[in-house]
Amino acid sequence: MFFVSEEFLRKYEAGEAFDQTIDVAIPLGHELFEDTEGKKGYNRQQREESSE
């Protein structure tokens, strides 16, 4: 599930052109979460930090 702004929805429904900010935020060829190890890695890191 995801949410979109009313402006995006209006433009989409009307067939108007719109910019997708993910194209600006993440350059082509890069991953959005490339610096993470997923949930498993996150949980492991949380355990390590809490045991210190």
C-alpha positions as CSV (number, residue, x, y, z in Angstrom):
1,M,0.0,0.0,0.0
2,F,1.2,3.5,-0.7
3,F,-0.1,7.0,-0.7
4,V,0.0,9.7,-3.3
5,S,-0.8,13.4,-3.1
6,E,-4.0,14.8,-4.4
7,E,-2.1,16.8,-6.9
8,F,-0.4,13.7,-8.3
9,L,-3.7,11.8,-8.4
10,R,-5.4,14.7,-10.2
11,K,-2.7,15.0,-12.8
12,Y,-2.6,11.2,-13.3
13,E,-6.4,11.0,-13.7
14,A,-6.4,13.9,-16.2
15,G,-3.5,12.4,-18.2
16,E,-1.3,15.4,-17.5
17,A,2.5,15.1,-17.4
18,F,4.0,15.0,-13.9
19,D,7.5,14.6,-12.4
20,Q,8.3,11.6,-10.2
21,T,10.5,12.7,-7.4
22,I,12.1,9.3,-7.0
23,D,13.9,9.9,-10.3
24,V,15.4,13.1,-8.8
25,A,16.2,11.6,-5.4
26,I,17.7,8.4,-6.6
27,P,19.9,8.5,-9.7
28,L,19.2,5.9,-12.4
29,G,21.1,2.7,-11.7
30,H,21.2,3.1,-7.9
31,E,19.0,1.5,-5.3
32,L,16.8,3.3,-2.8
33,F,18.0,1.1,0.1
34,E,21.4,0.0,-1.1
35,D,23.1,0.9,2.2
36,T,21.0,-1.5,4.2
37,E,21.1,-5.2,4.8
38,G,17.3,-5.5,4.9
39,K,15.2,-6.3,8.0
40,K,17.4,-9.2,9.1
41,G,20.5,-7.0,9.0
42,Y,18.7,-4.2,10.8
43,N,17.6,-6.5,13.6
44,R,21.1,-7.9,14.0
45,Q,22.5,-4.3,14.2
46,Q,19.9,-3.4,16.8
47,R,20.8,-6.4,19.0
48,E,24.5,-5.6,18.7
49,E,23.9,-2.0,19.8
50,S,21.6,-2.9,22.7
51,S,24.1,-5.4,24.1
52,E,26.9,-2.8,24.3
